[in-house]
Amino acid sequence: MSLQAKVPPAVCMLHNFIKAHDPSDIDTPNLLNPTPEVDNGELSHTPPMEASSTAANNCRDWITCTMWIDYQQELEFIPIPSTQTKC
């Protein structure tokens, strides 16, 4: 453990050395705008319409049903231990 405790300070020292002697070698992330090229779309300014709400509900129900069927099929392959004890 004494050696592992020395690793983080050594990495910090190495980072500071590289930053002091060759700052162009370190990629500094832009924390204020990390991924400006990503378009996340726009939020709606109106309540959802009944058709889109119904479509979303149907999609959710289909996913739920599919997951339940897969789960039931997986249970068939899991051996269930017997609760009875032999004397």
Contact map, one row per residue, 1 for C-alpha under 8 A:
111110000000000000000000000000000000000000000000000000000000000000000000000000000000000
111111000000000000000000000000000000000000000000000000000000000000000000000000000000000
111111100000000000000000000000000000000000000000000000000000000000000000000000000000000
111111110000000000000000000000000000000000000000000000000000000000000000000000000000000
111111111000000000000000000000000000000000000000000000000000000000000000000000000000000
011111111100000000000000000000000000000000000000000000000000000000000000000000000000000
001111111110000000000000000000000000000000000000000000000000000000000000000000000000000
000111111111000000000000000000000000000000000000000000000000000000000000000000000000000
000011111111100000000000000000000000000000000000000000000000000000000000000000000000000
000001111111110000000000000000000000000000000000000000000000000000000000000000000000000
000000111111111000000000000000000000000000000000000000000000000000000000000000000000000
000000011111111100000000000000000000000000000000000000000000000000000000000000000000000
000000001111111110000000000000000000000000000000000000000000000000000000000000000000000
000000000111111111000000000000000000000000000000000000000000000000000000000000000000000
000000000011111111100000000000000000000000000000000000000000000000000000000000000000000
000000000001111111110000000000000000000000000000000000000000000000000000000000000000000
000000000000111111111000000000000000000000000000000000000000000000000000000000000000000
000000000000011111111110110000000000000000000000000000000000000000000000000000000000000
000000000000001111111111110000000000000000000000000000000000000000000000000000000000000
000000000000000111111110000000000000000000000000000000000000000000000000000000000000000
000000000000000011111110000000000000000000000000000000000000000000000000000000000000000
000000000000000001111111110000000000000000000000000000000000000000000000000000000000000
000000000000000001111111110000000000000000000000000000000000000000000000000000000000000
000000000000000000100111111000000000000000000000000000000000000000000000000000000000000
000000000000000001100111111000000000000000000000000000000000000000000000000000000000000
000000000000000001100111111100000000000000000000000000000000000000000000000000000000000
000000000000000000000001111110000000000000000000000000000000000000000000000000000000000
000000000000000000000000011111000000000000000000000000000000000000000000000000000000000
000000000000000000000000001111100100000000000000000000000000000000000000000000000000000
000000000000000000000000000111111100000000000000000000000000000000000000000000000000000
000000000000000000000000000011111100000000000000000000000000000000000000000000000000000
000000000000000000000000000001111100000000000000000000000000000000000000000000000000000
000000000000000000000000000001111111000000000000000000000000000000000000000000000000000
000000000000000000000000000011111111000000000000000000000000000000000000000000000000000
000000000000000000000000000000001111110000000000000000000000000000000000000000000000000
000000000000000000000000000000001111111000000000000000000000000000000000000000000000000
000000000000000000000000000000000011111000000000000000000000000000000000000000000000000
000000000000000000000000000000000011111100000000000000000000000000000000000000000000000
000000000000000000000000000000000001111110000000000000000000000000000000000000000000000
000000000000000000000000000000000000011111000000000000000000000000000000000000000000000
000000000000000000000000000000000000001111100000000000000000000000000000000000000000000
000000000000000000000000000000000000000111110000000000000000000000000000000000000000000
000000000000000000000000000000000000000011111000000000000000000000000000000000000000000
000000000000000000000000000000000000000001111110000000000000000000000000000000000000000
000000000000000000000000000000000000000000111110000000000000000000000000000000000000000
000000000000000000000000000000000000000000011111000000000000000000000000000000000000000
000000000000000000000000000000000000000000011111100000000000000000000000000000000000000
000000000000000000000000000000000000000000000111110110000000000000000000000000000000000
000000000000000000000000000000000000000000000011111110000000000000000000000000000000000
000000000000000000000000000000000000000000000001111111000000000000000000000000000000000
000000000000000000000000000000000000000000000000111111100000000000000000000000000000000
000000000000000000000000000000000000000000000001111111110000000000000000000000000000000
000000000000000000000000000000000000000000000001111111111000000000000000000000000000000
000000000000000000000000000000000000000000000000011111111100000000000000000000000000000
000000000000000000000000000000000000000000000000001111111110000000000000000000000000000
000000000000000000000000000000000000000000000000000111111111000000000000000000000000000
000000000000000000000000000000000000000000000000000011111111100000000000000000000000000
000000000000000000000000000000000000000000000000000001111111110000000000000000000000000
000000000000000000000000000000000000000000000000000000111111111000000000000000000000000
000000000000000000000000000000000000000000000000000000011111111100000000000000000000000
000000000000000000000000000000000000000000000000000000001111111110000000000000000000000
000000000000000000000000000000000000000000000000000000000111111111000000000000000000000
000000000000000000000000000000000000000000000000000000000011111111100000000000000000000
000000000000000000000000000000000000000000000000000000000001111111110000000000000000000
000000000000000000000000000000000000000000000000000000000000111111111000000000000000000
000000000000000000000000000000000000000000000000000000000000011111111100000000000000000
000000000000000000000000000000000000000000000000000000000000001111111110000000000000000
000000000000000000000000000000000000000000000000000000000000000111111111000000000000000
000000000000000000000000000000000000000000000000000000000000000011111111100000000000000
000000000000000000000000000000000000000000000000000000000000000001111111110000000000000
000000000000000000000000000000000000000000000000000000000000000000111111111000000000000
000000000000000000000000000000000000000000000000000000000000000000011111111100000000000
000000000000000000000000000000000000000000000000000000000000000000001111111110000000000
000000000000000000000000000000000000000000000000000000000000000000000111111111000000000
000000000000000000000000000000000000000000000000000000000000000000000011111111000000000
000000000000000000000000000000000000000000000000000000000000000000000001111111100000000
000000000000000000000000000000000000000000000000000000000000000000000000111111100000000
000000000000000000000000000000000000000000000000000000000000000000000000011111110000000
000000000000000000000000000000000000000000000000000000000000000000000000000111111000000
000000000000000000000000000000000000000000000000000000000000000000000000000001111100000
000000000000000000000000000000000000000000000000000000000000000000000000000000111110000
000000000000000000000000000000000000000000000000000000000000000000000000000000011111100
000000000000000000000000000000000000000000000000000000000000000000000000000000001111100
000000000000000000000000000000000000000000000000000000000000000000000000000000000111110
000000000000000000000000000000000000000000000000000000000000000000000000000000000111111
000000000000000000000000000000000000000000000000000000000000000000000000000000000001111
000000000000000000000000000000000000000000000000000000000000000000000000000000000000111
